[in-house]
Structure formats: structure tokens, C-alpha cells
Amino acid sequence: MIILGLVFIFQFVISCSCLAINRSKQTDVINASWWVMSNKTRDELERSFDCCGLFNLTTLYQQDYDFCTAICKSQSPTCQMCGEKF
């Protein structure tokens, strides 16, 4: 019972902290984690979410877009950015 109570408190604290993060902090976290990921992981995310690149504000956006393998790239000239979908 004590362990379940501690797990509940831990999950409650984590969910409250996630709700407290504003839009700019979310963007910072996503941007930092995007560049730490391997190219294989980025490709899998782009294919899964059907998006290309992270944000247009990044200097490497064009490079990300050129190597993108998402389905939306073959269907239309532009794809939605992954940062917007996340």
C-alpha cells in the first residue's frame, strides 16, 4: 500500500510539472532532444508522424528536409514540420 501511494504521488508530481511547462520551454526541450537523436531515430520519427525537419527556424532545416523520407514529401511539395506536430 505504501509503495502504491508513493508511485501515485510520483506520477502526480510528474503530470503537474508537465502541465506547467509553457510553449517556449516545450520548443526548447524538443529542439535540444532533436539534435541529440541519431539520424536513424529522426528518420523513424519523420516517417511515423509524416513530417519533415524540426522547425524552420533552425539552420539545418534544409538539410533535414532534403534527407527526409516521409510520405508527405512525395505527395506534396511541402510537408508539415515535425516540431509543429510534436
Biopython code that builds the backbone (N, CA, C, O; Angstrom):
import numpy as np
from Bio.PDB.StructureBuilder import StructureBuilder

atoms = [
    (1, "MET", "N", (0.827, -1.192, 0.000)),
    (1, "MET", "CA", (0.000, 0.000, 0.000)),
    (1, "MET", "C", (0.873, 1.257, 0.000)),
    (1, "MET", "O", (0.568, 2.234, -0.684)),
    (2, "ILE", "N", (1.944, 1.221, 0.764)),
    (2, "ILE", "CA", (2.847, 2.373, 0.838)),
    (2, "ILE", "C", (3.531, 2.598, -0.510)),
    (2, "ILE", "O", (3.677, 3.736, -0.957)),
    (3, "ILE", "N", (3.944, 1.518, -1.147)),
    (3, "ILE", "CA", (4.603, 1.635, -2.444)),
    (3, "ILE", "C", (3.646, 2.211, -3.473)),
    (3, "ILE", "O", (4.038, 3.088, -4.243)),
    (4, "LEU", "N", (2.411, 1.748, -3.512)),
    (4, "LEU", "CA", (1.423, 2.288, -4.446)),
    (4, "LEU", "C", (1.160, 3.770, -4.175)),
    (4, "LEU", "O", (0.988, 4.552, -5.109)),
    (5, "GLY", "N", (1.129, 4.147, -2.916)),
    (5, "GLY", "CA", (0.949, 5.558, -2.564)),
    (5, "GLY", "C", (2.104, 6.412, -3.059)),
    (5, "GLY", "O", (1.892, 7.514, -3.564)),
    (6, "LEU", "N", (3.329, 5.909, -2.918)),
    (6, "LEU", "CA", (4.488, 6.646, -3.405)),
    (6, "LEU", "C", (4.494, 6.759, -4.928)),
    (6, "LEU", "O", (4.844, 7.805, -5.475)),
    (7, "VAL", "N", (4.110, 5.689, -5.607)),
    (7, "VAL", "CA", (4.019, 5.724, -7.075)),
    (7, "VAL", "C", (2.972, 6.749, -7.505)),
    (7, "VAL", "O", (3.201, 7.505, -8.450)),
    (8, "PHE", "N", (1.836, 6.784, -6.829)),
    (8, "PHE", "CA", (0.799, 7.756, -7.158)),
    (8, "PHE", "C", (1.310, 9.180, -6.984)),
    (8, "PHE", "O", (1.098, 10.023, -7.856)),
    (9, "ILE", "N", (1.972, 9.454, -5.882)),
    (9, "ILE", "CA", (2.498, 10.800, -5.631)),
    (9, "ILE", "C", (3.528, 11.171, -6.698)),
    (9, "ILE", "O", (3.527, 12.296, -7.197)),
    (10, "PHE", "N", (4.401, 10.233, -7.048)),
    (10, "PHE", "CA", (5.407, 10.481, -8.070)),
    (10, "PHE", "C", (4.755, 10.806, -9.413)),
    (10, "PHE", "O", (5.148, 11.771, -10.069)),
    (11, "GLN", "N", (3.776, 10.027, -9.824)),
    (11, "GLN", "CA", (3.086, 10.275, -11.089)),
    (11, "GLN", "C", (2.331, 11.597, -11.061)),
    (11, "GLN", "O", (2.291, 12.303, -12.068)),
    (12, "PHE", "N", (1.746, 11.935, -9.950)),
    (12, "PHE", "CA", (1.025, 13.199, -9.827)),
    (12, "PHE", "C", (1.973, 14.387, -9.964)),
    (12, "PHE", "O", (1.645, 15.367, -10.633)),
    (13, "VAL", "N", (3.128, 14.306, -9.343)),
    (13, "VAL", "CA", (4.112, 15.389, -9.433)),
    (13, "VAL", "C", (4.618, 15.529, -10.863)),
    (13, "VAL", "O", (4.754, 16.649, -11.357)),
    (14, "ILE", "N", (4.898, 14.428, -11.532)),
    (14, "ILE", "CA", (5.368, 14.478, -12.917)),
    (14, "ILE", "C", (4.301, 15.071, -13.824)),
    (14, "ILE", "O", (4.631, 15.903, -14.669)),
    (15, "SER", "N", (3.054, 14.687, -13.690)),
    (15, "SER", "CA", (1.990, 15.219, -14.547)),
    (15, "SER", "C", (1.773, 16.708, -14.297)),
    (15, "SER", "O", (1.519, 17.455, -15.242)),
    (16, "CYS", "N", (1.868, 17.150, -13.053)),
    (16, "CYS", "CA", (1.729, 18.587, -12.764)),
    (16, "CYS", "C", (2.876, 19.380, -13.369)),
    (16, "CYS", "O", (2.662, 20.475, -13.889)),
    (17, "SER", "N", (4.073, 18.852, -13.310)),
    (17, "SER", "CA", (5.214, 19.567, -13.890)),
    (17, "SER", "C", (5.119, 19.618, -15.409)),
    (17, "SER", "O", (5.546, 20.596, -16.022)),
    (18, "CYS", "N", (4.567, 18.584, -16.019)),
    (18, "CYS", "CA", (4.390, 18.603, -17.478)),
    (18, "CYS", "C", (3.366, 19.653, -17.895)),
    (18, "CYS", "O", (3.530, 20.301, -18.929)),
    (19, "LEU", "N", (2.332, 19.822, -17.114)),
    (19, "LEU", "CA", (1.320, 20.829, -17.426)),
    (19, "LEU", "C", (1.835, 22.244, -17.193)),
    (19, "LEU", "O", (1.316, 23.194, -17.778)),
    (20, "ALA", "N", (2.836, 22.392, -16.358)),
    (20, "ALA", "CA", (3.351, 23.718, -16.021)),
    (20, "ALA", "C", (4.317, 24.258, -17.072)),
    (20, "ALA", "O", (4.620, 25.451, -17.065)),
    (21, "ILE", "N", (4.802, 23.415, -17.968)),
    (21, "ILE", "CA", (5.762, 23.863, -18.986)),
    (21, "ILE", "C", (5.030, 24.656, -20.054)),
    (21, "ILE", "O", (4.041, 24.184, -20.614)),
    (22, "ASN", "N", (5.515, 25.871, -20.341)),
    (22, "ASN", "CA", (4.880, 26.705, -21.362)),
    (22, "ASN", "C", (5.399, 26.350, -22.759)),
    (22, "ASN", "O", (6.281, 25.503, -22.901)),
    (23, "ARG", "N", (4.857, 26.991, -23.770)),
    (23, "ARG", "CA", (5.155, 26.662, -25.167)),
    (23, "ARG", "C", (6.634, 26.847, -25.513)),
    (23, "ARG", "O", (7.208, 26.010, -26.210)),
    (24, "SER", "N", (7.255, 27.923, -25.041)),
    (24, "SER", "CA", (8.658, 28.166, -25.382)),
    (24, "SER", "C", (9.576, 27.126, -24.736)),
    (24, "SER", "O", (10.569, 26.716, -25.338)),
    (25, "LYS", "N", (9.252, 26.703, -23.530)),
    (25, "LYS", "CA", (10.048, 25.656, -22.885)),
    (25, "LYS", "C", (9.885, 24.319, -23.616)),
    (25, "LYS", "O", (10.850, 23.566, -23.749)),
    (26, "GLN", "N", (8.677, 24.025, -24.086)),
    (26, "GLN", "CA", (8.451, 22.807, -24.859)),
    (26, "GLN", "C", (9.300, 22.832, -26.124)),
    (26, "GLN", "O", (9.917, 21.830, -26.486)),
    (27, "THR", "N", (9.328, 23.981, -26.795)),
    (27, "THR", "CA", (10.125, 24.127, -28.012)),
    (27, "THR", "C", (11.601, 23.918, -27.719)),
    (27, "THR", "O", (12.301, 23.260, -28.489)),
    (28, "ASP", "N", (12.074, 24.468, -26.620)),
    (28, "ASP", "CA", (13.486, 24.306, -26.250)),
    (28, "ASP", "C", (13.833, 22.846, -25.986)),
    (28, "ASP", "O", (14.886, 22.370, -26.411)),
    (29, "VAL", "N", (12.953, 22.134, -25.286)),
    (29, "VAL", "CA", (13.196, 20.727, -24.969)),
    (29, "VAL", "C", (13.190, 19.886, -26.244)),
    (29, "VAL", "O", (14.053, 19.027, -26.424)),
    (30, "ILE", "N", (12.230, 20.126, -27.120)),
    (30, "ILE", "CA", (12.145, 19.376, -28.377)),
    (30, "ILE", "C", (13.363, 19.656, -29.241)),
    (30, "ILE", "O", (13.934, 18.736, -29.828)),
    (31, "ASN", "N", (13.764, 20.922, -29.324)),
    (31, "ASN", "CA", (14.908, 21.301, -30.149)),
    (31, "ASN", "C", (16.190, 20.670, -29.620)),
    (31, "ASN", "O", (17.004, 20.182, -30.404)),
    (32, "ALA", "N", (16.381, 20.671, -28.310)),
    (32, "ALA", "CA", (17.585, 20.079, -27.730)),
    (32, "ALA", "C", (17.631, 18.571, -27.959)),
    (32, "ALA", "O", (18.686, 18.019, -28.274)),
    (33, "SER", "N", (16.501, 17.914, -27.802)),
    (33, "SER", "CA", (16.491, 16.458, -27.965)),
    (33, "SER", "C", (16.606, 16.040, -29.433)),
    (33, "SER", "O", (17.132, 14.966, -29.725)),
    (34, "TRP", "N", (16.123, 16.871, -30.356)),
    (34, "TRP", "CA", (16.183, 16.540, -31.789)),
    (34, "TRP", "C", (17.629, 16.381, -32.249)),
    (34, "TRP", "O", (17.943, 15.462, -33.006)),
    (35, "TRP", "N", (18.502, 17.262, -31.799)),
    (35, "TRP", "CA", (19.894, 17.223, -32.264)),
    (35, "TRP", "C", (20.725, 16.183, -31.535)),
    (35, "TRP", "O", (21.846, 15.898, -31.956)),
    (36, "VAL", "N", (20.213, 15.609, -30.459)),
    (36, "VAL", "CA", (20.916, 14.546, -29.751)),
    (36, "VAL", "C", (20.588, 13.189, -30.376)),
    (36, "VAL", "O", (21.372, 12.246, -30.263)),
    (37, "MET", "N", (19.441, 13.092, -31.028)),
    (37, "MET", "CA", (18.991, 11.829, -31.632)),
    (37, "MET", "C", (19.902, 11.411, -32.778)),
    (37, "MET", "O", (20.543, 12.240, -33.424)),
    (38, "SER", "N", (19.942, 10.122, -33.009)),
    (38, "SER", "CA", (20.676, 9.617, -34.172)),
    (38, "SER", "C", (19.844, 9.868, -35.431)),
    (38, "SER", "O", (18.639, 10.107, -35.354)),
    (39, "ASN", "N", (20.496, 9.811, -36.574)),
    (39, "ASN", "CA", (19.797, 10.025, -37.847)),
    (39, "ASN", "C", (18.722, 8.965, -38.072)),
    (39, "ASN", "O", (17.670, 9.255, -38.642)),
    (40, "LYS", "N", (18.982, 7.751, -37.629)),
    (40, "LYS", "CA", (18.007, 6.670, -37.787)),
    (40, "LYS", "C", (16.733, 6.975, -36.997)),
    (40, "LYS", "O", (15.625, 6.760, -37.489)),
    (41, "THR", "N", (16.897, 7.475, -35.779)),
    (41, "THR", "CA", (15.742, 7.808, -34.948)),
    (41, "THR", "C", (14.949, 8.951, -35.564)),
    (41, "THR", "O", (13.718, 8.914, -35.580)),
    (42, "ARG", "N", (15.638, 9.963, -36.071)),
    (42, "ARG", "CA", (14.944, 11.080, -36.741)),
    (42, "ARG", "C", (14.151, 10.586, -37.945)),
    (42, "ARG", "O", (13.004, 10.984, -38.148)),
    (43, "ASP", "N", (14.770, 9.714, -38.743)),
    (43, "ASP", "CA", (14.071, 9.167, -39.917)),
    (43, "ASP", "C", (12.818, 8.403, -39.514)),
    (43, "ASP", "O", (11.774, 8.527, -40.154)),
    (44, "GLU", "N", (12.926, 7.614, -38.452)),
    (44, "GLU", "CA", (11.763, 6.851, -37.982)),
    (44, "GLU", "C", (10.655, 7.778, -37.488)),
    (44, "GLU", "O", (9.478, 7.530, -37.750)),
    (45, "LEU", "N", (11.020, 8.842, -36.775)),
    (45, "LEU", "CA", (10.023, 9.801, -36.308)),
    (45, "LEU", "C", (9.369, 10.524, -37.474)),
    (45, "LEU", "O", (8.155, 10.727, -37.479)),
    (46, "GLU", "N", (10.171, 10.918, -38.470)),
    (46, "GLU", "CA", (9.615, 11.613, -39.639)),
    (46, "GLU", "C", (8.650, 10.717, -40.401)),
    (46, "GLU", "O", (7.611, 11.181, -40.870)),
    (47, "ARG", "N", (8.983, 9.442, -40.529)),
    (47, "ARG", "CA", (8.076, 8.516, -41.213)),
    (47, "ARG", "C", (6.833, 8.230, -40.373)),
    (47, "ARG", "O", (5.731, 8.134, -40.914)),
    (48, "SER", "N", (6.997, 8.096, -39.070)),
    (48, "SER", "CA", (5.853, 7.785, -38.204)),
    (48, "SER", "C", (4.861, 8.936, -38.123)),
    (48, "SER", "O", (3.651, 8.722, -38.200)),
    (49, "PHE", "N", (5.370, 10.159, -37.969)),
    (49, "PHE", "CA", (4.499, 11.330, -37.834)),
    (49, "PHE", "C", (4.194, 11.989, -39.173)),
    (49, "PHE", "O", (3.415, 12.941, -39.225)),
    (50, "ASP", "N", (4.800, 11.496, -40.267)),
    (50, "ASP", "CA", (4.598, 12.036, -41.613)),
    (50, "ASP", "C", (4.905, 13.541, -41.646)),
    (50, "ASP", "O", (4.057, 14.359, -42.000)),
    (51, "CYS", "N", (6.139, 13.874, -41.266)),
    (51, "CYS", "CA", (6.581, 15.260, -41.235)),
    (51, "CYS", "C", (8.056, 15.309, -41.621)),
    (51, "CYS", "O", (8.728, 14.278, -41.660)),
    (52, "CYS", "N", (8.554, 16.511, -41.906)),
    (52, "CYS", "CA", (9.955, 16.675, -42.296)),
    (52, "CYS", "C", (10.601, 17.815, -41.524)),
    (52, "CYS", "O", (10.024, 18.896, -41.404)),
    (53, "GLY", "N", (11.798, 17.577, -41.001)),
    (53, "GLY", "CA", (12.537, 18.608, -40.285)),
    (53, "GLY", "C", (11.905, 18.933, -38.947)),
    (53, "GLY", "O", (10.820, 18.450, -38.623)),
    (54, "LEU", "N", (12.590, 19.749, -38.180)),
    (54, "LEU", "CA", (12.065, 20.094, -36.863)),
    (54, "LEU", "C", (11.316, 21.415, -36.917)),
    (54, "LEU", "O", (10.085, 21.433, -36.904)),
    (55, "PHE", "N", (12.036, 22.498, -36.978)),
    (55, "PHE", "CA", (11.443, 23.830, -37.103)),
    (55, "PHE", "C", (12.143, 24.538, -38.245)),
    (55, "PHE", "O", (13.312, 24.265, -38.518)),
    (56, "ASN", "N", (11.460, 25.426, -38.906)),
    (56, "ASN", "CA", (12.061, 26.184, -39.992)),
    (56, "ASN", "C", (13.073, 27.195, -39.472)),
    (56, "ASN", "O", (13.847, 27.747, -40.253)),
    (57, "LEU", "N", (13.081, 27.446, -38.167)),
    (57, "LEU", "CA", (13.989, 28.421, -37.577)),
    (57, "LEU", "C", (15.409, 27.888, -37.456)),
    (57, "LEU", "O", (16.349, 28.670, -37.313)),
    (58, "THR", "N", (15.583, 26.576, -37.512)),
    (58, "THR", "CA", (16.912, 26.005, -37.351)),
    (58, "THR", "C", (17.713, 26.154, -38.636)),
    (58, "THR", "O", (17.151, 26.164, -39.731)),
    (59, "THR", "N", (19.012, 26.269, -38.496)),
    (59, "THR", "CA", (19.865, 26.458, -39.667)),
    (59, "THR", "C", (20.005, 25.182, -40.477)),
    (59, "THR", "O", (20.296, 25.238, -41.671)),
    (60, "LEU", "N", (19.802, 24.040, -39.850)),
    (60, "LEU", "CA", (19.943, 22.766, -40.550)),
    (60, "LEU", "C", (18.616, 22.241, -41.083)),
    (60, "LEU", "O", (18.519, 21.075, -41.465)),
    (61, "TYR", "N", (17.588, 23.099, -41.110)),
    (61, "TYR", "CA", (16.264, 22.645, -41.562)),
    (61, "TYR", "C", (16.311, 22.143, -43.000)),
    (61, "TYR", "O", (15.730, 21.101, -43.307)),
    (62, "GLN", "N", (16.996, 22.870, -43.889)),
    (62, "GLN", "CA", (17.032, 22.472, -45.295)),
    (62, "GLN", "C", (17.718, 21.126, -45.452)),
    (62, "GLN", "O", (17.296, 20.306, -46.268)),
    (63, "GLN", "N", (18.773, 20.889, -44.681)),
    (63, "GLN", "CA", (19.458, 19.600, -44.732)),
    (63, "GLN", "C", (18.532, 18.488, -44.236)),
    (63, "GLN", "O", (18.483, 17.410, -44.829)),
    (64, "ASP", "N", (17.807, 18.743, -43.165)),
    (64, "ASP", "CA", (16.839, 17.767, -42.662)),
    (64, "ASP", "C", (15.767, 17.491, -43.707)),
    (64, "ASP", "O", (15.379, 16.342, -43.923)),
    (65, "TYR", "N", (15.294, 18.545, -44.350)),
    (65, "TYR", "CA", (14.224, 18.394, -45.332)),
    (65, "TYR", "C", (14.711, 17.617, -46.558)),
    (65, "TYR", "O", (13.966, 16.809, -47.113)),
    (66, "ASP", "N", (15.943, 17.852, -46.979)),
    (66, "ASP", "CA", (16.474, 17.151, -48.148)),
    (66, "ASP", "C", (16.584, 15.649, -47.929)),
    (66, "ASP", "O", (16.357, 14.871, -48.856)),
    (67, "PHE", "N", (16.927, 15.236, -46.724)),
    (67, "PHE", "CA", (17.095, 13.812, -46.426)),
    (67, "PHE", "C", (15.844, 13.162, -45.848)),
    (67, "PHE", "O", (15.891, 12.008, -45.423)),
    (68, "CYS", "N", (14.746, 13.872, -45.827)),
    (68, "CYS", "CA", (13.508, 13.367, -45.256)),
    (68, "CYS", "C", (12.935, 12.237, -46.115)),
    (68, "CYS", "O", (12.963, 12.304, -47.344)),
    (69, "THR", "N", (12.417, 11.200, -45.454)),
    (69, "THR", "CA", (11.843, 10.055, -46.167)),
    (69, "THR", "C", (10.350, 9.894, -45.878)),
    (69, "THR", "O", (9.790, 8.819, -46.094)),
    (70, "ALA", "N", (9.711, 10.944, -45.396)),
    (70, "ALA", "CA", (8.281, 10.860, -45.065)),
    (70, "ALA", "C", (7.444, 10.784, -46.332)),
    (70, "ALA", "O", (7.861, 11.238, -47.397)),
    (71, "ILE", "N", (6.264, 10.208, -46.201)),
    (71, "ILE", "CA", (5.361, 10.041, -47.337)),
    (71, "ILE", "C", (4.857, 11.387, -47.859)),
    (71, "ILE", "O", (4.652, 11.548, -49.062)),
    (72, "CYS", "N", (4.658, 12.343, -46.969)),
    (72, "CYS", "CA", (4.116, 13.633, -47.382)),
    (72, "CYS", "C", (5.029, 14.353, -48.365)),
    (72, "CYS", "O", (4.551, 15.161, -49.161)),
    (73, "LYS", "N", (6.315, 14.087, -48.330)),
    (73, "LYS", "CA", (7.262, 14.748, -49.239)),
    (73, "LYS", "C", (7.032, 14.301, -50.679)),
    (73, "LYS", "O", (7.188, 15.096, -51.606)),
    (74, "SER", "N", (6.666, 13.055, -50.872)),
    (74, "SER", "CA", (6.423, 12.566, -52.224)),
    (74, "SER", "C", (5.033, 12.941, -52.726)),
    (74, "SER", "O", (4.801, 12.957, -53.935)),
    (75, "GLN", "N", (4.105, 13.242, -51.818)),
    (75, "GLN", "CA", (2.738, 13.557, -52.206)),
    (75, "GLN", "C", (2.500, 15.042, -52.459)),
    (75, "GLN", "O", (1.620, 15.405, -53.239)),
    (76, "SER", "N", (3.278, 15.901, -51.806)),
    (76, "SER", "CA", (3.093, 17.338, -51.978)),
    (76, "SER", "C", (4.455, 18.028, -51.912)),
    (76, "SER", "O", (5.418, 17.444, -51.415)),
    (77, "PRO", "N", (4.545, 19.256, -52.403)),
    (77, "PRO", "CA", (5.847, 19.949, -52.404)),
    (77, "PRO", "C", (6.326, 20.343, -51.010)),
    (77, "PRO", "O", (7.527, 20.516, -50.803)),
    (78, "THR", "N", (5.421, 20.486, -50.061)),
    (78, "THR", "CA", (5.833, 20.848, -48.710)),
    (78, "THR", "C", (5.198, 19.901, -47.693)),
    (78, "THR", "O", (4.081, 19.417, -47.878)),
    (79, "CYS", "N", (5.928, 19.656, -46.637)),
    (79, "CYS", "CA", (5.424, 18.837, -45.526)),
    (79, "CYS", "C", (5.324, 19.696, -44.283)),
    (79, "CYS", "O", (6.003, 20.714, -44.157)),
    (80, "GLN", "N", (4.471, 19.273, -43.371)),
    (80, "GLN", "CA", (4.397, 19.958, -42.081)),
    (80, "GLN", "C", (5.661, 19.654, -41.298)),
    (80, "GLN", "O", (6.204, 18.553, -41.388)),
    (81, "MET", "N", (6.125, 20.624, -40.534)),
    (81, "MET", "CA", (7.329, 20.433, -39.733)),
    (81, "MET", "C", (7.017, 19.566, -38.521)),
    (81, "MET", "O", (5.934, 19.654, -37.943)),
    (82, "CYS", "N", (7.975, 18.730, -38.144)),
    (82, "CYS", "CA", (7.771, 17.800, -37.032)),
    (82, "CYS", "C", (7.592, 18.536, -35.709)),
    (82, "CYS", "O", (6.850, 18.065, -34.846)),
    (83, "GLY", "N", (8.245, 19.669, -35.528)),
    (83, "GLY", "CA", (8.111, 20.432, -34.306)),
    (83, "GLY", "C", (6.685, 20.886, -34.062)),
    (83, "GLY", "O", (6.240, 20.955, -32.916)),
    (84, "GLU", "N", (5.961, 21.196, -35.138)),
    (84, "GLU", "CA", (4.565, 21.598, -35.008)),
    (84, "GLU", "C", (3.693, 20.415, -34.614)),
    (84, "GLU", "O", (2.754, 20.561, -33.831)),
    (85, "LYS", "N", (4.005, 19.251, -35.156)),
    (85, "LYS", "CA", (3.201, 18.067, -34.838)),
    (85, "LYS", "C", (3.451, 17.570, -33.428)),
    (85, "LYS", "O", (2.526, 17.100, -32.764)),
    (86, "PHE", "N", (4.697, 17.667, -32.958)),
    (86, "PHE", "CA", (5.009, 17.223, -31.608)),
    (86, "PHE", "C", (4.281, 18.091, -30.617)),
    (86, "PHE", "O", (4.406, 17.886, -29.409)),
]
sb = StructureBuilder()
sb.init_structure("model")
sb.init_model(0)
sb.init_chain("A")
sb.init_seg("    ")
for serial, (resi, resn, name, xyz) in enumerate(atoms, 1):
    if name == "N":
        sb.init_residue(resn, " ", resi, " ")
    sb.init_atom(name, np.array(xyz, "f"), 0.0, 1.0, " ", f" {name:<3s}", serial, name[0])
structure = sb.get_structure()
